[in-house]
Amino acid sequence: MKILVTGGAGYIGSHMCAELLRTGHEVVVVDNFSNGTQGALDGVKKITGVEFPFYRADVCDSPTVEEIMEAQKVECVIHFAGLKAVGESVAKPLEYYENNLNSTMAVCRAMRNQGVSRLIFSSSAATYRSDNPMPLTESSALGATNPYGWTKIMCEQILRDFCVGEPEFSVVLLRYFNAVGAHESGLIGDCPAGIPNNLMPFISQTAHGLHKELKIFGNDYDTPDGTCIRDYIHITDLIDGHVRAIDFSAKNKGCEVFNLGTGRGFSVLEMVDAFEKTNGIKLPYSIAPRRPGDIATIYANPEKAQKMLGFTAKKSLEDMCRDTWKFQSNM
């Protein structure tokens, strides 16, 4: 199958491309490098030994996306492209609403015009209300604490409505928890520019000497050690969920939503301790003020994905820490 991967030069997108190519699919990548890099695409080619079409373009540009779909005879779309930093979304809400909503609508418009009926959408656990009891199920109440999360809620609603108006369409909404780790080759991983917004690249870059110390944002949350608790899932497990979602979309029309997580939460300090023990490295860190939009605890109930997709996360916390450091050490 030929699959268009928007945001395919990013962290999750590049791992998706590597797995699709490994399993015999063809990929077409479109990315404007706002988050992704040429290095990630080069890493995918080294891992797979396969060349693939790449278009440097803005996914908000619907005519361009449609031209790519027409030229490449795309059969399915995996839509990763979007702005994704919680803190930045608080500072730049208009940019987030404009980019994330317009890109999703542009992809849908191009798909409709080109007769492409299968879409896997990159959503987020940031769509859930902060006062939900844990663990979160797909029916937990929605309501974000930051503009990034609201863009995902709004995009999900757009896609649900789109499926009502286009009954032949199949859309799978995947609500990610916290993706970490890297490809086992060490050739691709999470490589943000500047100060990372996510914990694990901040940890690994600090261990590598790129930052003086790790900043832990808040130690006064209502958690056992005062730091935020998140459901960390290895990137290869997350990608396996996407592969299963592609298969699901071939057999089911309409719109369906799934959590992709492990079902267990770890605090920031637990992650620091696991990284230190797994890799034999001592991390300097300090406590910084809370970040706007962060909440204390989030972790998934993954039972729906287990039942309907056959998905179960298999990688351990040690795997996440080891593979993160292997990628960082290769840079």
C-alpha positions in Angstrom: 0.0 0.0 0.0 1.2 3.5 -0.7 0.8 5.7 2.4 1.2 9.5 2.7 2.9 10.4 6.0 2.5 14.0 6.9 5.2 15.2 9.3 7.2 12.1 8.3 10.5 13.8 9.1 9.5 14.2 12.8 10.2 11.9 15.7 7.1 9.7 15.5 6.7 10.2 11.7 10.2 8.9 10.9 9.8 5.8 13.0 6.4 5.2 11.2 8.2 5.5 7.8 10.9 3.0 8.9 8.3 0.4 10.0 6.1 0.9 6.9 9.0 0.4 4.6 10.3 -2.6 6.6 6.9 -4.3 6.2 6.7 -3.8 2.5 4.6 -0.6 2.2 5.5 2.4 0.1 5.7 5.8 1.8 5.4 9.4 0.5 6.5 12.0 3.0 5.5 15.7 3.2 7.1 17.9 5.9 8.0 21.6 6.1 10.8 20.9 8.7 9.2 23.0 11.4 9.7 20.1 13.7 11.3 17.4 11.5 14.8 17.2 10.0 16.5 15.9 6.9 18.7 13.9 9.3 15.6 11.8 10.3 14.8 11.1 6.7 18.4 10.1 6.0 18.2 7.8 9.1 15.1 6.1 7.7 16.9 5.5 4.4 19.9 4.0 6.2 17.7 1.7 8.3 15.6 0.4 5.4 17.9 0.9 2.3 14.8 2.3 0.5 14.5 5.6 -1.3 11.1 7.3 -1.1 9.4 10.5 -2.4 9.8 13.5 -0.1 8.0 16.8 -0.6 9.1 19.8 1.4 5.7 21.6 1.7 3.2 23.0 4.2 0.3 20.6 4.8 -2.0 23.6 5.4 -1.7 24.1 1.6 -4.6 21.9 0.4 -3.9 22.2 -3.4 -0.3 21.1 -2.9 -1.4 18.2 -0.7 -3.9 17.2 -3.3 -1.3 17.4 -6.1 1.0 15.1 -4.1 -1.9 12.6 -3.6 -2.8 12.7 -7.2 0.8 12.3 -8.5 1.7 9.5 -6.1 -1.6 7.6 -6.1 -1.9 7.6 -2.4 -4.2 5.0 -0.7 -4.0 6.0 2.9 -2.9 9.0 5.0 -1.2 9.1 8.4 -1.4 12.6 9.7 1.3 13.6 12.1 2.0 17.1 11.0 1.2 19.8 13.6 2.6 22.0 16.2 3.0 20.1 19.5 4.5 21.9 22.4 2.1 22.5 25.3 4.0 25.5 26.8 4.5 27.2 23.4 0.8 26.7 22.6 -0.1 28.8 25.7 2.3 31.6 24.5 1.2 31.3 20.8 -2.4 30.1 20.8 -3.4 31.6 17.4 -0.5 30.0 15.6 -1.5 26.6 17.1 -5.2 26.9 16.2 -4.4 28.1 12.7 -1.8 25.5 11.9 -3.3 22.4 13.5 -6.9 22.9 12.4 -6.1 24.1 8.9 -3.7 21.3 8.2 -6.3 18.7 9.2 -9.0 20.3 7.1 -6.6 20.6 4.2 -5.7 16.9 4.4 -9.4 16.0 4.5 -10.3 18.2 1.6 -7.5 16.7 -0.5 -8.5 13.2 0.5 -12.1 13.8 -0.5 -11.2 15.2 -3.8 -8.8 12.4 -4.6 -11.0 9.6 -3.4 -8.6 8.5 -0.5 -10.8 7.2 2.3 -8.5 6.0 5.1 -6.9 8.3 7.6 -4.9 7.6 10.8 -4.9 10.8 13.0 -2.2 11.7 15.6 -4.2 12.8 18.6 -3.2 13.1 22.2 -4.0 12.4 25.9 -3.9 16.2 26.2 -7.6 16.0 25.0 -8.7 14.7 28.4 -10.0 16.9 31.3 -7.6 17.3 34.2 -10.2 16.2 36.8 -10.9 12.8 35.2 -10.3 9.8 37.5 -7.4 7.6 36.4 -6.8 5.6 34.3 -8.2 7.4 31.4 -10.6 5.5 29.0 -11.7 6.7 25.6 -15.0 7.8 27.2 -13.4 9.9 29.8 -14.5 13.6 29.7 -12.7 15.8 27.2 -11.5 19.3 28.0 -8.0 20.5 27.6 -5.9 22.7 29.8 -3.9 24.3 27.0 -4.4 25.4 23.4 -2.5 22.4 22.0 -4.9 20.0 23.6 -7.9 22.0 22.4 -6.6 21.8 18.8 -6.6 18.1 19.1 -10.1 18.0 20.5 -11.3 20.3 17.7 -9.5 18.2 15.0 -11.1 15.1 16.4 -14.6 16.7 16.2 -13.9 17.8 12.6 -12.9 14.3 11.7 -16.0 12.8 13.3 -18.2 15.2 11.4 -16.3 14.5 8.3 -17.1 10.8 8.6 -20.8 11.5 9.0 -20.8 13.6 5.8 -18.5 11.1 4.0 -19.8 7.6 5.1 -17.2 5.8 3.0 -14.4 7.2 5.1 -12.5 5.4 7.8 -10.8 7.5 10.4 -8.8 6.2 13.4 -8.1 8.7 16.2 -5.0 7.6 18.2 -4.7 9.4 21.5 -1.0 9.1 22.4 0.4 9.2 25.9 4.1 10.0 26.2 6.3 8.6 23.4 9.9 8.0 24.4 12.9 5.9 23.3 14.4 5.5 19.8 14.8 3.0 17.0 17.0 0.0 18.0 19.6 1.0 15.4 20.2 4.3 17.2 19.9 6.1 13.8 16.6 7.9 14.5 15.1 9.3 17.7 13.7 12.4 19.4 16.0 15.3 18.4 14.3 18.6 19.1 16.1 21.9 18.5 17.0 24.1 21.4 15.7 23.3 24.9 13.5 20.2 24.6 9.8 20.4 25.6 9.6 16.7 26.5 11.3 15.0 29.4 13.4 12.2 27.9 15.3 14.2 25.2 15.9 16.8 28.0 17.3 14.0 30.2 19.5 12.5 27.4 20.8 15.9 26.2 21.7 16.8 29.7 23.5 13.5 30.1 25.4 14.2 26.9 26.5 17.6 28.2 24.4 19.8 26.0 22.7 21.4 29.0 24.1 22.3 32.4 21.3 20.6 34.2 17.9 19.1 33.8 15.0 21.4 34.7 12.2 19.6 36.6 9.1 21.8 36.2 7.4 21.7 39.6 7.8 19.4 42.6 4.7 20.4 44.5 2.1 18.4 42.6 -0.3 16.1 44.3 1.8 13.0 43.6 3.9 10.7 45.8 7.1 12.6 45.1 5.6 15.9 44.0 6.6 15.6 40.3 4.3 15.0 37.4 3.2 11.4 36.5 2.9 10.4 32.9 2.3 7.2 30.9 5.5 6.7 29.0 5.3 4.4 25.9 8.3 3.2 23.8 8.2 4.7 20.3 8.3 1.2 18.7 5.2 0.1 20.7 3.4 3.3 19.6 4.2 2.6 16.0 2.9 -0.9 16.3 -0.4 0.7 17.4 -0.4 2.6 14.1 0.2 -0.5 12.0 -2.7 -2.2 13.7 -4.8 1.0 13.2 -4.1 0.8 9.4 -5.4 -2.8 9.4 -8.4 -1.8 11.4 -9.2 1.0 9.0 -9.3 -1.4 6.1 -12.2 -3.3 7.7 -14.2 -0.6 9.4 -15.8 2.6 8.2 -16.6 5.6 10.3 -14.6 7.1 13.1 -13.0 5.2 16.1 -10.8 6.4 18.9 -8.1 4.5 20.8 -5.7 5.2 23.7 -2.1 4.2 23.0 -0.4 3.8 26.4 1.0 1.3 28.8 -1.6 1.7 31.6 1.1 2.7 34.1 2.4 6.1 35.2 5.9 7.1 36.2 6.9 10.4 37.9 9.6 12.7 36.5 11.9 11.7 39.4 11.3 8.0 38.7 12.3 8.5 35.1 15.5 10.3 36.1 16.3 7.5 38.5 15.6 4.8 35.8 17.8 6.6 33.3 20.6 6.9 35.8 20.5 3.2 36.8 20.0 1.9 33.2 22.9 3.9 31.7 25.2 4.4 34.7 25.0 8.2 34.5 24.4 10.7 37.2 22.1 13.6 36.1 22.4 17.1 37.5 18.9 18.7 38.0 17.1 21.5 39.6 13.5 22.3 40.4 11.9 25.0 38.2 8.4 26.6 38.4 5.5 24.6 37.0 4.9 25.1 33.3 1.5 26.6 32.2 -0.9 23.9 31.1 0.7 20.9 32.9 -1.4 18.7 35.1 -0.3 16.3 37.9 -1.2 12.8 36.6 -2.1 11.2 33.4 -2.1 7.5 32.5 -4.1 5.3 30.1 -6.5 2.5 30.3 -5.4 0.6 27.1 -8.0 -2.1 27.2 -10.0 -0.9 24.2 -6.9 -1.0 22.0 -6.0 -4.4 23.4 -9.5 -5.8 22.6 -10.1 -4.1 19.2 -6.6 -3.7 17.7 -4.8 -6.5 19.4 -2.4 -3.9 20.8 -0.2 -4.3 23.9 2.8 -2.3 24.8 5.8 -4.6 25.3 8.8 -2.5 25.9 10.1 -1.8 29.5 11.1 1.4 31.2 14.7 0.2 30.9 14.3 -0.3 27.1 13.1 3.3 26.8 16.0 4.6 28.8 18.6 2.5 27.0 17.4 3.2 23.5 17.1 6.9 24.2 20.7 7.1 25.4 21.9 5.0 22.4 20.4 7.4 20.0 21.8 10.4 21.9 25.3 8.9 22.1 25.3 8.4 18.3 24.8 12.1 17.6 
